[in-house]
């Protein structure tokens, strides 16, 4: 796999102005009481969320330290460590939080050690358990951390605090250094948490998705006139993870790119999720039933999503008996869905 896709490690900062100080406190409140823009925090009150490495455990304590330790140009730095959801999905659910916490601590400490900051830097971090909002594969577990750093650190040689910088130039690139350390730490942990074959498994997942995408090389299954313009679509399936796929459609987006949109997600059924073979069956059924009608596609998918466990079992038993290879096949499946 491309190691640059293993983890996102972003750096931002707030200036020591009145307006930015207000926004910094809003950021700290958001990080404390939210999982994402759409999800409230899953844990009780602020002091229990932050892990303190010298900056405090609450909004008030961290804000106070940021103000006291600011530089002329920086009130605080904020970092985000976000592991690729395809990789975190390979980690056992009960170990994912530990995985992300270890990544955060080990990478942050290694970063300042490599920069030669022997005295360290005060920092604190909070763990979020959001769901992915990726339109191709929404709703997946996406644990990540937010780190807060001050604008200065104590220089033992000078005997005083000096500005903390994240330089990005020809002589030194601290952002590239951080990314490199993050990638190495993720690889090291994947070996330990998942096993040495994790990279092969990831490549197999990507190969499966590429094979599923090949359906878009065929003639389009239909065209839909949306409010923002027309797009071509192909009914198909896409791997969500190593065990499951979603059924839906591929569509053209900007610059003639093609992306997947799930209509029957891998987690839509109450019993056992949607296995890969079932997603392929559903995609073939949807294609054969809709006659190129995008509205009919969405309505049929919605009806299937509403099935309970017993209805699902009976439904798939019927679908498996169908012969999709016959040209111009007439529908012989009784689907009780109102259009």
N, C-alpha and C positions, 0 to 999 in steps of 0.2 A: 504494500500500500504506500501511498504518498504520505510520508511522515508528517508533512505540514497539515494534514487533515486529522491528525490524532487528537489535537486539543487546541482550543482557542485560549490565548493568554493576552488579554487586552489591558492597556494602561491609559487612564485619563487623569485629569487633575482639576482642582478648583483654585481660583485665584483668591488672595486675601482681601477681597473687597466686601462691602456691606451686602451687596446683592448676591455675590457668590457664597458668602458665609450663610445667608438665608437658604440658598439652594443646597448647600452642603448639609445643613440640618434636615432639610426635606429628604435628601438622599439617604441620610442615616435612618430616618424614620421609615422610609420605604424599605430599606434593606432589613430593618428590624421586624416590621409588621406585615410584610408581603412575601409571597413566594415568587410572584410575577405580577405583571400589570393586572391580570385577571384572577389571581388566586391570593386569598388571605393566608397569613402565616399559619402553619399547622401546629406550631408549638406555642406554649404560654409565654407570657410577657417578656419584654425586651432583654432583661439581664440574663435570661437563660439561653438566648440565641447566640450571643457572641462568644468566641473563644479569645481570651485576652492574652496578648504577648507584649504587654506594656502600654496599651492604649485605652484599656477600660472594657467594661462589659455592657454598657448601656449607651443610649443616645446621648445623654447628658455628659457622661464621663468621656466618651470618645470626642464629642464636640469640644469639650473643655481642653483636652489634650491637643487637638488639632489647632486650636487657637493659640495655645501656649507654645507650641513647637513649630509654628509656621515660619516660612522664610519670607523674604521680600516679595517673591513672585508666586509662591505656592502655599495654599492653606492645607490641602491634603491631596494625596494620590489615591486613586482607587484602581485595583486590579481585579480581573475576573479570570478564574480558571474553569473552563467548560470542556469536559471530555466529549469526544465524538459519541453521540448516542448509540451508534452501531457497536462501538467498543464497550460502552458501559452496559449494554444489553447482554454481553457475554459474561459479565460478572454476576455472581449469585446475588439476588435482590437484597438479602440480609447483609451483604458485605459491601454494597455500593457506597454507603455513607462513609465507611471506614476507608475505602479506596480514595474518595475525593478528599477527605480530611488529610490522609497521608500525603497525597500529591501536593496539597496546598502547603503544608508545613515543610516538607522536604525540599520542594522547589524554591520556596521563598527564602529559606535559610541558605540553601546552596547558592542562590543568586547573589546575596549580599556577601557571602564568603568569597565567591569568585571575583567580586568587585573589590575585594580587599578591605571591606568595612568590618574590621575585627571586633569592634564594640557592638555590632548589630544595629538594628533599627527597630524602634517600637512599632508594633502593628497589632491588628485584630482582624478576625475574619468571621463571617457568618455563612452558614450553609443553607442553600435553598433547594427545595425539591419541586421544581416546576414540571409541567408537561410540555413537550415540544409543540411549537406552533408551525412547524414545517408543513406547508400545504400538501406535500407529497406523502408525508407520514406523520400526521398530527397525533398528539395524545400519548407519546412515549415518555418514559421516565427520563428526566434530564437533570440529575443533581449537579450542582455547581456551587462555587464559592465566590464571595466578594471580599476582597481584602482592602483595608484602609491603612494608609501609611501617612506619617507627618511630612511636613515640608522640609525638615532638617533632621540631622543625626549628629551624635556626639563623635567628634574626631579626637581620638585619644592622643595623637601626636601633637595637635594644636591645643588641646585642653579646652576646647569650646565646641559649640554646635555650629555646623556648617550646612549650607543648602544641599538638599538631596536632589540629584538630577537624574533624568532618564534621557541620556544623549542618544542621538541617532545621526551619526555622520561618518565620514570615511575613516577617521581615526579610532572611533569607538562607537559601537551600536549596542546599547543596552537592551533595546527591544529584541533584536536578533538573539542576544545572549539569553534573555529570558525565554524566548521561544525554543531555543536549542535545549536548554536545561529541562523545560517542560516536556518536550518530546522524549528526551532520554528517560526522564522519570516515569512517564506513562508507559513506555516500552518495558522498563524494568518491572513495574508493578503488574503489567499484563502477563508477563512471564510467570510471576508468582501467584497472582490471583486467578488466572485463567489457564495458563499452561503455555509451553513454547510454540504450540501450533496456532496461536491466536491470529497471527498475521495471515497464515494460509486460509484460515476460516473466514477472515474478512475479505480476502481476495475472491474466495468462492462465492460469498454473498454478492459482491459487486459483479462477478461474472454472471450469476443468476439474474440479476437485475438487467444487465446488458442483453441477455438472451430474451427476457420478457419485453424489453423495449423494441426488439426487432419487429414486432407486429406493426410498428409505425412505418415500416418500409413497404407495407402493403397499401393498396388503394384505401383511401379514407372510408371509415364506416358511416360517416355522416358529417354534416356541417350545421352549426347552430348559430343563429343570429342573436347575440347577446346585446345588452345595452351599450357596452363599450366596444362593439364590433363583432364580426363573425370569426369563428374559429373551427378548424377541422378537428374531428375526434376519432379515436380508435378505442373500442372496448377491449379491455385487457386486465392483467393482474400485475402486481409488483410485490416483491419480497419486502416484508416489514423487518424481519429479522431472520435468524437461521431456521426457525421452526414454522413461521407463519407468513402468509401473504394477504394482501387486500385485493378485492375486486373493484374495478372502477373503470376509468377511462384515461387515456393519454390525450393531451390537447396541445395545440400550438399556442405558444406565448410570444413574447417579443423576440424580434430578430430570428424568427423561424425556429426557435428552440422548442423542444417538446418536453412537457412535464406531466407527471401522473397526478390524478385526483381520485382519492378513494371514495367509493360510494358504499361499499360493504367492507368496513375495516376489519382487520384481523382480530380485533377484540369485540366485535359487534354482537357475537352470540354468547349467551349466558353460560354455555357448557363448553369448555375446552378451547375456546377461541376458534379462529378460522384457519385451518391447515392449508398448506400450499396447494395440495391437490384439489381441495374444495374451492379455493379461489379461482383456479384455472377452469374448473367446471362451471362456476357461476359466470365467469367472463364469457365462456362459449355460449351458455344459455342466454345471457343478456343480449349478446350480439345476435343470436338467432331469432329472438323474440321481438326486438324493437323495430326492425325494418328501417334503420337509420334515423329513427325519431328520438332526439335527445330528451325531450320531455318524458316520453314513454320509458326511456332508460332510467331516469331518476325516480319515476313513480314505481317501477318494478323493483328497483333496488330498495326503496323505502319500505315496500311491502315485505320483502325478504328480511330486512333488518328487524321488523316488528315481530318476527316469529319467536315463539318460546322454544325451549329445548326439545320437547316432544315433536312439535311441528317441524323443527329443523331436521331431526332425524328422518322423519317420514319424507320430507321434501328432498333431501339428498338421496334417499333410496330411490325415489322416482327419477331424479336427474341422472343418476348413474346408469339407468337403463336406456337413456336416450342415445340415438345414433346421430351425432353431429356431422358425420362425414357425408351423409346423403345430400346431394345438391337439391336446392329449393325445398328443403324439408318443411313440411307443414307442422305447426305446433300441435303436439299430442300430449302436452302436459297441462293438467288442469290447475292453473294458478289463480286462486281466489283473491284477486287484488283489484280494487276499484281504480279505474283510470279517470 
